[in-house]
Amino acid sequence: MPIAELVLRLAIAFSTLLALTRLMGRKEISQMTFLNFVSHFNWYLRCFACN
């Protein structure tokens, strides 16, 4: 995999993660445990990667 493609995928994944975090809001995120947070966004990233 070329470096440019890797950087592009990382940038898209980070932007997606940031956008989803903003959409969920602070109150919902503050009620989540760390493992719940990671597993929740891991699912979103896997769905994004499959497309």
DRENDO-1510 file (C-alpha; in Angstrom, 1 decimal, always signed):
<recs>
REC; n; res; u; v; w
REC; 1; MET; +0.0; +0.0; +0.0 .
REC; 2; PRO; +1.5; +3.3; -1.0 .
REC; 3; ILE; +2.2; +5.9; +1.8 .
REC; 4; ALA; -0.2; +8.4; +0.2 .
REC; 5; GLU; -3.1; +6.0; +0.3 .
REC; 6; LEU; -2.3; +5.1; +3.9 .
REC; 7; VAL; -2.2; +8.7; +5.0 .
REC; 8; LEU; -5.4; +9.4; +3.2 .
REC; 9; ARG; -7.2; +6.5; +4.9 .
REC; 10; LEU; -5.9; +7.6; +8.3 .
REC; 11; ALA; -7.1; +11.2; +7.7 .
REC; 12; ILE; -10.5; +10.0; +6.7 .
REC; 13; ALA; -10.8; +7.6; +9.7 .
REC; 14; PHE; -9.7; +10.4; +12.1 .
REC; 15; SER; -12.2; +12.9; +10.6 .
REC; 16; THR; -15.0; +10.3; +10.8 .
REC; 17; LEU; -14.1; +9.6; +14.4 .
REC; 18; LEU; -14.1; +13.3; +15.3 .
REC; 19; ALA; -17.4; +13.9; +13.5 .
REC; 20; LEU; -19.1; +11.0; +15.3 .
REC; 21; THR; -17.8; +12.1; +18.6 .
REC; 22; ARG; -19.2; +15.6; +18.0 .
REC; 23; LEU; -22.6; +14.2; +16.9 .
REC; 24; MET; -22.9; +12.1; +20.0 .
REC; 25; GLY; -22.4; +15.0; +22.4 .
REC; 26; ARG; -20.6; +15.4; +25.7 .
REC; 27; LYS; -23.3; +14.0; +27.9 .
REC; 28; GLU; -23.6; +10.7; +26.2 .
REC; 29; ILE; -19.8; +10.3; +25.9 .
REC; 30; SER; -19.3; +11.1; +29.6 .
REC; 31; GLN; -21.6; +8.2; +30.5 .
REC; 32; MET; -19.6; +5.7; +28.4 .
REC; 33; THR; -16.7; +3.7; +29.8 .
REC; 34; PHE; -13.4; +3.8; +27.9 .
REC; 35; LEU; -13.9; +0.2; +26.6 .
REC; 36; ASN; -17.5; +1.0; +25.5 .
REC; 37; PHE; -16.2; +4.1; +23.7 .
REC; 38; VAL; -13.5; +2.1; +21.9 .
REC; 39; SER; -15.7; -0.8; +20.9 .
REC; 40; HIS; -18.5; +1.6; +19.7 .
REC; 41; PHE; -16.2; +3.5; +17.4 .
REC; 42; ASN; -14.3; +0.4; +16.3 .
REC; 43; TRP; -17.6; -0.9; +14.9 .
REC; 44; TYR; -18.1; +2.4; +13.0 .
REC; 45; LEU; -14.6; +2.3; +11.6 .
REC; 46; ARG; -15.0; -1.3; +10.5 .
REC; 47; CYS; -18.3; -0.4; +8.7 .
REC; 48; PHE; -16.5; +2.5; +7.0 .
REC; 49; ALA; -13.6; +0.4; +6.0 .
REC; 50; CYS; -15.9; -2.2; +4.4 .
REC; 51; ASN; -17.3; +0.4; +2.0 .
</recs>
